[in-house]
Amino acid sequence: MNVPLLDLRAQYGAIRDEISEAMSRVVESQGFILGPEVEGLEEELAHYLGAEHAVGCASGTDALLLPLRALDGEPGDEVVLPAFTFFATAGAVWNAGLRPVFCDIDPVTFNVTRETLEAVWTERTRAVIPVHLFGQMAPMEEIRALADERGALVIEDAAQAIGAWQRKEGEGRGEPGAPGMAGTVGDVGAFSFFPTKNLGGFGDGGLVTTRSEAMAETIRKLRVHGGRQMYHHEMVGTNSRLDALQAAVLRVKLPHLEAWTMRRAENACRYHGELAGVEGVTLPETLPGNRHVFNQYTIRAARRDELREFLAGKGIGTGVYYPVPLHLQPCFASLGGREGELPVAEQACREVLSLPIYPELGEEAQMRVVEAIRSFYGA
Ligand SMILES: *Cc1c(COP(=O)(O)O)cnc(C)c1O
């Protein structure tokens, strides 16, 4: 039995009829761009997330790019982000005409902290992008405090973290729509509906959340070439609309998201129990107060590349997210990043390995992954 890193067909099989119905609704209407499906999705997601405003757009990358463009920065203005994240986080900063400044990460959570942000902060820092990597939120309270003290915008990259939350002690239970959900704690939240994300469409899609009416309004303009009224342009925007077909698919999937997230958490729990104590393996940790939604279940592994090969030989899919830190990417050479500069991020790139964790992964398949890892380390 092969165990893929992700199997989208299993999920589709369970909701095929609902999806067909929703898609034919759009096809029959022949309204493909924005419109009632997108508005419906925006409303339902705002409710689920507890966000004041939710604006659909063409991708998670654009969900970062549009608010960065709305910043209206000057060349040389800086945006701090982790060196250990998907490329889009940095690409969006660059494409908005701003300067990405890379910071290191916490070795336990792979996320930025107040300390790692402060280490690279300058007079020119206009915004910070904490990335809720793999599905666990960065420590937002301390990040907010720092940004508020210094007057910077906080843009949460929640592409991997839809449904994650962070509760302070004594604040009671986290739940959908309650305060503390990923994407609603900073000034802006960016979500992706890329098919491999926890809420994935049948193609590209994204969403911006914000509590600022003005920011929401600007994003709504930027996504349609900078004008609310056709052919009247107050600013130069772009084409970054969400398709009605994508919205219709996502509206079918959203009511299932909590159940899928719980299945991911159960699978994480099983790995935790079964892989505890295997020498050579460091398991991911969830900090108190956090709900981790496990877009990825990412371990640190001794002899990582060898383990990966070994698992591949047994038909087990894994992923390395991410093999190269952003400050060492060739396209950012002009920014002057040096090896050894951000040691925690660099070490993570050498050690991380993501294991199959998708909701439909069965116990038997998962135990195959566990047994294979145990046997590799002779445990
Ligand atoms: C997926 C992802 C993005 C980009 O989303 P797209 O929809 O693929 O453009 C941005 N940041 C992170 C951390 C991601 O995982």
The ligand as a MOL file (V3000), in Angstrom:
LIG
                    3D

  0  0  0     0  0            999 V3000
M  V30 BEGIN CTAB
M  V30 COUNTS 15 15 0 0 0
M  V30 BEGIN ATOM
M  V30 1 C 0.5530 28.6900 -0.1740 0
M  V30 2 C 1.2150 29.8000 0.5230 0
M  V30 3 C 1.1840 31.1150 0.0160 0
M  V30 4 C 0.6860 31.4590 -1.3590 0
M  V30 5 O -0.5510 31.0220 -1.6700 0
M  V30 6 P -0.9480 30.7710 -3.2240 0
M  V30 7 O -2.4210 30.6230 -3.1520 0
M  V30 8 O -0.2440 29.5350 -3.6500 0
M  V30 9 O -0.5430 31.9610 -4.0050 0
M  V30 10 C 1.7500 32.1100 0.7720 0
M  V30 11 N 2.3340 31.8570 1.9400 0
M  V30 12 C 2.4010 30.6090 2.4540 0
M  V30 13 C 3.0460 30.4140 3.7790 0
M  V30 14 C 1.8670 29.5430 1.7510 0
M  V30 15 O 1.9570 28.3200 2.2610 0
M  V30 END ATOM
M  V30 BEGIN BOND
M  V30 1 1 1 2
M  V30 2 1 2 3
M  V30 3 2 2 14
M  V30 4 1 3 4
M  V30 5 2 3 10
M  V30 6 1 4 5
M  V30 7 1 5 6
M  V30 8 2 6 7
M  V30 9 1 6 8
M  V30 10 1 6 9
M  V30 11 1 10 11
M  V30 12 2 11 12
M  V30 13 1 12 13
M  V30 14 1 12 14
M  V30 15 1 14 15
M  V30 END BOND
M  V30 END CTAB
M  END
